[in-house]
């Protein structure tokens, strides 16, 4: 996909894009291992023993933007407007004084508020990740009792945005369903492309056991899910 041609110098800010329960925490933790500064971030929660690696201030900002647009993480809106103060706060949060050369963040909500982040930080770079829709729906069901059908619809809404954003900006994408050695090989290639790979640092964050939910693969997905899944697979090749 041409990512070998990326500048071999770390970008200023990296944003991880992906649906909830899709490996965004694993990817973000792996970036942190490679020297990306995440600022204040969660390192443990009941549903992710290694923490979701989210900066609560960024999550709060996304929540406030969504709420101002009569939306929420589980009630997406196709039109999300940001105030001038919110745009200013976005830039402040990801360009902290004294930060090293590369800062990173992830919050799945960012896929719902992305236009504002791009407006606030035109230099923003991205890495995407996706996961099988049935596994995501099952994980949401396990975590919060969300019905499988609702989880599937939410998967579609988030990943449709991931695909549309990819079509405009083109960035590396991983599949959390890949076997461990393949996932790590692809991640290494991306880190090298971003100028972040260091052979001397330990790479211990990823564990196959982080994928704790398995959906019913016999479930017949609608055609629109199959079509989007095919697009996502092509993105991650």
C-alpha positions, 0 to 999 in steps of 0.5 A: 500500500506504499507505506514504506515511503513514509518519512523515517522520522516520528510524526508529532502526534499519532492517533489510533483509530478503531472501534471499541473492543477492536484492539485499539488498546493493544496497538496503543500500548505497543506504540507506548513501548516504542517511545510514544508519549501517551501522557496520563493514561489508564493502565488497568480496568476491569475489562482490560487487565493492561488498561485501555491506555486512554487519556481521560481528558481526551475521552472527556473532550470527545464525550462533551463534543458528542453530547453537544451534538445530541450524540454519544459513543453508542449513538453516533451522529453523522454531523458533529460540530465543534466549538472554537473552545473545544478545538483549542482544547483538543490542540492543548491536550495533544501538544503538552509542554515538554512532551517528547517528539512524538505524542499519541492518543486513542479513544474509539470515540475519535472516529465519531468526532474526527473532523474536529481533531483534523481541524485542530491538528492538521499534522495529525497522523493515523494508524487504524485497526479493526476486528471481526464484527461478531467478536466485537459485538460479543465483547460489547455484550460481555462487557455491558450487556449490549444486544448483539444486533446493536453491537453489530450496528455500532461496529458498522457505524464506526468502521464505515467512518474508518474506511471513509477516512482511510479513502481520504488520508491513506494510513496503515491499518492492522487487523486484530484477528491476525495470528500473533506472528503476522500481527507483530510483523505488520506492526513492526513494518508500520513502526519502521515506517513511522521512524519509531522502531527500536530493536533494543526495546522489549515488545511485550505488550501484545498478548493473544490472550487480550482477545477474550471474546469470540462471536458466533461465526455461524451468524449470517451477516447482512451484505453491507457488513460483508462488503465493508469487511472486504474493504477493511481487509483490503486496507490491512493488506 
